Amino acid sequence: MEATLDSAAILEESNRIPKEIPAWVRQAVAKMRAAGKPDHEILTTAFERNADKNPLGDVPEFYEVLGYQIPTVTTDDEARELALAGRPYWIGGEFSLDGDAAKHIDYAAQEAQAATQDAEYWETSPNRLKSVADFIQTPEIEWMVEGRLHRSGLCQIYGPSYAGRTLLVLDLVMSWCAGLEEWQGQRLNTGGEPQQAVYVAAEGGAALAVHVDAWLKHRGIPASRLSGLLFLDGGDGDHMFLELQKGRRDEPSVDHRDSWNRLVKEIVHAGIEPSLIVFDTQIDLAPGVDENSNADMVNVLRMVKRYADEMKFMAVVVHHTGHDESRARGASGMKGKCDVQARLEAVGSVGSGKARLHWEKVKGRAKPEDSLSYAIKGQALLPGLNSEGAICEPIGDTDVAIEKFKAMKPEDELRWKIYYHVGREGASVRSIAEVTGLSRNSKKLTDALEYLCYTKELICIKPKTKGAAKRYAANMVELDEEE
């Protein structure tokens, strides 16, 4: 019975000791306390065991439980004296029993050195995190093209062939560098002063030079006013490729003669600080990358954006559309890396010489509902131009509507198939689609029906009952006149 009571007493004493202390230490202390020994005797036993290199407890909490205030020492002599008495101590931020102060003093020196290095780090690399109060003091967005194109960041402009991608971007660059205050009807924040830019023309050569010549002649602006505009001419075999690491990290992915670093040195040597750099085209930035890979293409655009943010310029990359002309060719993740993304579409039939630019994304603003339309004009439309190149001029919504309407006109064969099939009695869209061999929802058939109704060759008969399909019939007046 007595043994049971002793065990219970030991367990009770053990439970009073913090759980952070090892179980065997709690057991040893509990036994001595259960035997009625006071804390100072338990401490004496602990110190004796420590001195014999057989410590009863090597965690500071053990001594604190027994009421021992662990001293802090700074010298080897102080540490050795306490260690010989089996008493623990603090040194250099560490708990010790061994009396070897030297290693702790070295550690303290290392801590001091680390603290110095840490202070130097924060002095050269201040904390970038902002409080709410500081964050809301962030300056307002600065615009190159008011409300559409930022002063720095990344813009991707994409469109199909014959939509005038290069001509439109060239017009932007030259207007900016000439200090004009308007571009295609949009406000340019030049303050009337010439600006500086670089045009990386991967496909350059004479094909681009004639358009530069045409722009200057049409505007009547001397080349000297655009002294801040420089070209990297791919027609001369000069390129700029991004160094995308795909293999060994110690092997450069491109020749240093074509690197971004070389271009930066050339810009500095030329004595300009470009606020706009155009990369025409995007795919020429990194030959060999997989355009359909989000990882590859996001990496390309991330690198361009980092350069633009670091050097405070707006990077404009010119890109193509894919089979679906409503989106940029390749990876879907590109839009997310852009501050601005704009889509070009040809207006009317291919080769109409007219196009429209839609703003798909403008960071910091709701998606703009407006667009800008322009016509590509050369000597044929501007007889006095005296240049082999072409320029872009803004056009109004009426011109756009006319071109779109012209493009809707069906070929004669399709026109007569529809006209004589529907007759006076009329026919449903499904029936017309079967006769013409077109899908009932195809744009070609929809445009043809809309065009023929507009020219009053057909009339649209709206259903009288809910759920019934509408029908198209030949306009009897028009039909009688032709007969």
C-alpha positions in Angstrom: 0.0 0.0 0.0 2.9 2.3 0.9 4.5 1.7 -2.5 1.3 2.6 -4.2 1.1 5.9 -2.2 4.7 6.6 -3.1 4.0 6.0 -6.8 1.0 8.3 -6.6 3.0 11.0 -4.9 5.7 10.7 -7.4 3.2 11.0 -10.3 1.6 14.0 -8.6 4.9 15.8 -8.2 5.9 14.8 -11.8 2.7 16.4 -13.2 3.6 19.7 -11.4 6.8 20.0 -13.4 6.5 21.7 -16.9 6.2 19.1 -19.7 9.0 20.9 -21.6 11.5 19.2 -19.2 12.5 15.7 -20.3 10.5 12.9 -18.6 13.5 11.3 -16.9 14.4 14.6 -15.3 10.8 15.1 -14.1 10.9 11.6 -12.6 14.2 12.2 -10.8 13.0 15.5 -9.3 9.6 14.0 -8.4 11.2 11.2 -6.5 13.3 13.5 -4.4 10.4 15.8 -3.8 8.1 12.8 -2.9 10.8 11.8 -0.4 10.4 15.2 1.2 13.7 16.7 0.1 13.7 20.5 -0.3 14.5 22.2 -3.6 17.9 23.4 -2.5 19.0 19.8 -1.8 17.7 18.7 -5.2 19.7 21.6 -6.8 22.8 20.5 -4.9 22.4 16.9 -6.2 21.9 18.3 -9.7 25.0 20.5 -9.5 27.1 17.5 -8.2 25.9 15.4 -11.1 26.7 18.2 -13.5 30.2 18.5 -12.1 30.6 14.7 -12.6 29.5 15.2 -16.3 26.4 13.3 -15.6 23.8 16.1 -15.5 20.5 15.6 -14.0 19.0 18.2 -16.3 20.4 20.1 -19.3 17.4 22.4 -20.0 17.1 25.8 -18.4 13.5 25.2 -17.3 14.6 22.5 -14.9 16.7 24.9 -12.9 14.0 27.6 -13.1 11.4 25.2 -11.6 13.7 24.7 -8.6 14.0 28.5 -8.2 17.6 28.8 -9.5 18.3 32.1 -11.3 20.6 31.1 -14.1 23.4 33.8 -14.4 24.6 35.3 -17.6 28.4 35.4 -18.1 30.6 37.1 -20.7 34.1 35.7 -20.0 35.8 32.4 -20.1 36.9 32.6 -16.5 33.3 33.2 -15.3 32.0 30.3 -17.3 34.7 27.9 -16.1 34.2 28.8 -12.4 30.4 28.0 -12.7 31.0 24.9 -14.7 33.4 23.5 -12.1 30.7 23.9 -9.5 28.2 22.1 -11.7 26.1 25.3 -12.1 24.6 26.2 -15.5 24.8 29.7 -17.1 23.9 31.7 -20.2 26.6 32.9 -22.6 26.2 34.4 -26.0 22.5 33.7 -26.0 23.1 30.0 -25.3 22.5 27.8 -22.3 25.6 25.9 -21.2 26.9 23.5 -18.6 30.3 22.6 -20.1 32.5 25.6 -19.1 33.8 26.0 -22.6 33.1 29.7 -23.0 35.4 30.3 -26.0 33.1 28.7 -28.6 30.2 30.7 -27.2 32.2 33.9 -27.3 33.1 33.2 -30.9 29.4 32.5 -31.5 28.6 35.9 -29.9 31.1 37.6 -32.2 29.5 35.9 -35.2 26.1 37.1 -34.0 27.4 40.6 -33.8 28.8 40.4 -37.3 25.6 39.0 -38.6 23.7 41.8 -36.9 26.0 44.3 -38.6 25.5 42.7 -42.0 21.8 42.7 -41.5 21.8 46.4 -40.7 23.9 47.1 -43.8 21.5 45.0 -45.9 18.5 47.0 -44.8 20.3 50.2 -45.4 21.0 49.3 -49.1 17.8 47.3 -49.6 15.0 49.0 -47.7 11.8 47.0 -46.8 9.5 47.2 -49.8 6.3 46.5 -47.8 4.0 49.4 -47.3 1.3 50.2 -44.8 -2.2 51.0 -45.9 -1.5 54.7 -45.2 1.6 54.6 -47.4 0.0 52.5 -50.1 -2.8 54.9 -50.8 -0.2 57.6 -51.4 1.0 55.8 -54.5 1.2 58.2 -57.4 -1.5 58.2 -60.0 -1.0 56.3 -63.2 1.1 58.3 -65.8 -0.1 57.9 -69.4 1.7 58.0 -72.7 -1.6 57.7 -74.6 -4.1 59.2 -72.2 -6.2 56.5 -70.5 -4.9 53.8 -72.9 -1.1 53.3 -72.8 1.0 53.7 -69.6 4.3 55.5 -69.4 6.0 52.3 -68.5 5.1 48.6 -68.6 4.3 46.1 -71.3 1.8 46.4 -74.2 1.1 43.7 -76.7 -0.6 44.7 -80.0 -1.7 41.8 -82.2 -3.6 41.4 -85.4 -3.8 39.6 -88.7 -1.8 40.2 -91.9 -2.7 43.2 -93.9 -4.2 45.0 -90.9 -1.3 47.4 -90.7 0.2 46.4 -87.4 3.7 47.8 -88.1 2.3 50.9 -89.7 0.1 51.7 -86.8 2.9 51.1 -84.2 5.4 53.1 -86.3 2.9 55.9 -86.4 2.7 55.8 -82.6 6.5 55.8 -82.2 7.2 58.6 -84.7 4.3 60.8 -83.4 5.8 60.3 -79.9 9.3 61.2 -80.9 8.2 64.2 -83.0 6.5 65.6 -79.9 3.0 65.5 -81.5 0.1 65.8 -79.1 -2.2 63.4 -80.8 -2.0 59.9 -82.3 -4.9 58.5 -84.3 -7.3 60.9 -82.5 -5.9 59.9 -79.1 -4.1 62.4 -76.8 -0.4 61.9 -76.6 1.2 63.3 -73.4 4.4 64.7 -75.0 3.9 68.2 -73.8 4.7 69.2 -77.3 8.4 68.2 -76.9 10.2 65.5 -78.9 10.6 62.2 -77.0 13.1 59.3 -77.3 12.5 55.8 -78.4 14.1 52.7 -79.9 12.5 50.5 -82.6 13.8 46.9 -82.7 12.8 46.1 -86.3 13.5 42.4 -86.6 12.0 42.3 -90.1 13.4 45.8 -90.8 15.3 46.8 -93.9 13.9 48.7 -96.9 10.4 47.5 -96.3 10.2 49.6 -93.1 12.5 52.4 -94.2 10.0 53.4 -97.0 7.2 53.8 -94.5 9.4 56.0 -92.3 10.1 58.1 -95.3 6.4 58.3 -96.2 5.5 59.4 -92.7 8.0 62.2 -92.7 7.0 63.5 -96.1 3.2 63.3 -95.4 3.6 65.1 -92.1 6.1 67.6 -93.4 8.4 67.0 -90.5 12.2 66.9 -90.9 14.1 63.8 -89.8 16.2 66.0 -87.5 13.2 66.6 -85.2 13.1 62.8 -84.5 16.8 62.7 -83.4 15.7 60.8 -80.3 14.4 57.8 -82.4 16.9 55.0 -83.1 16.3 51.7 -85.0 17.9 48.3 -84.6 17.6 47.1 -88.2 17.1 43.4 -88.7 17.5 44.0 -92.4 21.2 44.5 -91.6 21.3 41.2 -89.6 21.2 43.1 -86.3 19.0 41.5 -83.7 18.1 41.5 -80.0 17.4 38.1 -78.4 16.4 37.4 -74.9 18.7 35.2 -72.9 16.3 32.4 -71.8 18.1 29.8 -69.8 17.0 26.3 -70.8 20.2 24.3 -70.5 23.2 24.7 -68.3 23.0 28.0 -66.4 26.7 28.7 -67.1 26.1 28.6 -70.9 24.6 31.8 -72.4 21.6 31.0 -74.6 22.4 33.7 -77.2 25.5 35.3 -78.6 26.5 38.3 -76.6 26.5 40.4 -79.8 22.7 39.9 -80.0 22.0 40.2 -76.2 19.8 42.7 -74.3 22.9 43.8 -72.4 24.5 44.9 -75.6 21.5 46.8 -76.7 21.4 48.6 -73.3 25.1 49.6 -73.8 24.4 50.9 -77.2 21.5 53.0 -75.9 23.7 54.5 -73.2 26.5 55.1 -75.7 24.0 56.9 -78.0 23.2 59.2 -75.1 19.4 58.7 -75.0 17.0 57.5 -72.4 14.1 55.9 -74.3 10.6 56.1 -72.8 9.3 53.7 -75.5 10.9 50.6 -77.0 9.1 48.6 -79.7 9.9 44.9 -80.4 8.6 44.0 -83.8 7.8 41.1 -83.8 7.3 39.2 -80.6 8.4 35.9 -81.9 11.8 37.3 -83.0 12.6 38.1 -79.3 13.2 34.4 -78.6 13.6 32.2 -81.6 12.9 28.5 -80.9 10.5 29.0 -78.0 7.1 27.2 -78.1 4.5 29.8 -78.8 1.8 27.5 -77.5 3.6 27.0 -74.2 2.3 29.2 -71.3 5.6 28.6 -69.5 7.7 29.7 -72.4 5.7 32.7 -73.5 4.9 34.0 -70.1 8.6 33.8 -69.4 9.4 35.9 -72.5 6.9 38.6 -71.6 7.9 38.6 -67.9 11.5 39.3 -68.9 10.5 42.1 -71.3 8.2 43.6 -68.6 11.0 43.4 -66.0 13.4 45.3 -68.2 10.6 47.9 -68.9 9.8 48.4 -65.2 13.5 48.6 -64.3 14.4 51.2 -66.9 11.0 53.0 -66.8 10.0 52.6 -70.5 6.9 51.3 -72.2 7.7 48.1 -74.1 5.4 47.5 -77.1 5.6 44.0 -78.6 4.0 43.4 -82.0 2.3 40.0 -82.4 0.2 38.0 -84.8 -3.3 36.4 -84.5 -3.7 32.7 -84.9 -6.4 30.9 -86.9 -8.9 32.5 -84.6 -8.4 36.2 -85.4 -10.2 37.2 -82.2 -7.2 36.3 -80.0 -3.4 36.4 -80.1 -1.5 33.5 -81.6 -0.2 31.0 -79.1 -0.4 30.7 -75.3 -3.4 31.9 -73.5 -1.5 33.2 -70.5 0.1 36.1 -72.3 -2.7 38.5 -71.6 -2.1 38.2 -67.9 1.4 39.5 -68.1 0.5 42.6 -70.2 -0.4 46.0 -68.7 -2.1 46.7 -72.0 -3.3 44.4 -74.8 -4.9 45.6 -78.0 -6.3 43.7 -80.9 -6.4 44.7 -84.6 -9.0 43.6 -87.0 -9.3 44.2 -90.7 -12.4 46.2 -91.6 -14.4 44.8 -94.5 -12.7 42.5 -96.9 -9.1 41.5 -96.8 -7.0 44.1 -98.5 -9.6 46.9 -98.0 -6.8 49.0 -96.4 -8.9 49.8 -93.4 -8.6 48.4 -89.9 -9.8 48.9 -86.3 -7.9 48.6 -83.0 -9.8 47.3 -79.9 -8.4 47.8 -76.4 -8.7 44.3 -74.8 -7.1 45.3 -71.6 -5.8 48.5 -69.9 -4.5 47.8 -66.4 -6.0 50.1 -63.8 -9.0 50.9 -65.9 -12.2 49.2 -67.0 -12.0 47.6 -70.4 -12.5 50.5 -72.9 -15.6 50.4 -75.0 -14.2 52.6 -77.7 -11.8 51.8 -80.5 -9.8 53.6 -83.1 -10.1 53.0 -86.9 -7.7 53.9 -89.6 -7.0 53.6 -93.3 -3.7 52.6 -94.8 -2.9 55.1 -97.6 0.0 55.1 -100.1 0.6 57.0 -103.4 -2.6 55.7 -104.9 -4.7 57.5 -102.3 -2.2 60.3 -101.7 -0.9 61.3 -105.1 1.3 64.0 -103.7 3.1 61.7 -101.2 6.1 61.0 -103.5 7.1 57.9 -101.5 6.9 54.2 -102.0 5.7 53.8 -98.4 2.3 54.1 -96.7 0.9 55.9 -93.7 -2.1 55.4 -91.4 -4.8 58.0 -91.1 -7.8 57.9 -88.7 -11.3 57.3 -90.2 -14.7 57.7 -88.8 -17.4 55.1 -87.9 -19.2 55.8 -91.2 -16.3 54.7 -93.3 -16.0 51.6 -91.1 -19.7 50.8 -91.5 -19.4 51.2 -95.3 -16.5 48.8 -95.5 -18.2 46.2 -93.3 -21.3 46.5 -95.5 -19.3 46.0 -98.7 -17.7 42.9 -97.2 -21.1 41.4 -96.5 -22.1 41.4 -100.2 -22.5 37.8 -101.3 -21.0 36.4 -104.5 -23.4 36.4 -107.4 -23.8 32.6 -107.4 -24.8 32.5 -103.7 -27.0 35.6 -104.2 -29.1 34.0 -106.9 -29.3 30.6 -105.1 -30.9 32.3 -102.2 -33.1 34.6 -104.2 -34.7 32.0 -106.4 -35.0 29.4 -103.6 -37.0 31.6 -101.3 -39.2 32.9 -104.1 -42.5 34.7 -103.2 -43.5 32.0 -100.7 -40.4 32.3 -98.6 -38.1 29.8 -96.9 -36.6 29.2 -93.5 -32.9 29.7 -92.7 -32.6 25.9 -92.3 -33.9 25.4 -95.8 -31.7 28.1 -97.3 -28.7 26.6 -95.6 -29.4 23.2 -97.1 -29.7 24.6 -100.6 -26.5 26.7 -100.4 -24.5 24.1 -98.5 -23.6 26.5 -95.7 -24.1 26.2 -92.0 -27.2 27.9 -90.8 -25.2 29.8 -88.2 -22.2 30.6 -90.5 -21.2 34.3 -90.8 -21.2 34.0 -94.6 -24.9 33.1 -94.7 -25.9 35.5 -92.0 -24.1 38.4 -93.8 -25.6 37.4 -97.1 -29.2 37.5 -95.7 -28.6 40.8 -93.9 -27.1 42.3 -97.1 -30.0 41.2 -99.3 -32.5 42.5 -96.8 -30.7 45.8 -96.6 -30.7 46.1 -100.4 -34.4 45.2 -100.4 -33.9 42.1 -102.5 -35.3 40.0 -99.7 -37.8 40.7 -96.9 -37.7 39.1 -93.5 -41.0 37.6 -92.5 -41.2 37.5 -88.7 -43.1 34.6 -87.2 -46.7 35.2 -85.9 -46.6 32.5 -83.3 -44.1 32.1 -80.5 -41.3 29.6 -81.2 -41.8 29.6 -85.0 -38.8 30.3 -87.2 -38.5 33.5 -89.2 -38.6 33.2 -93.0 -37.1 35.1 -95.9 -38.9 35.8 -99.1 -38.1 37.6 -102.4 -39.2 41.2 -102.4 -42.1 41.1 -104.9 -41.6 44.7 -105.9 -37.9 44.1 -106.7 -38.7 40.8 -108.4 -41.4 42.3 -110.7 -39.1 45.1 -111.7 -36.3 42.7 -112.7 -38.8 40.5 -114.6 
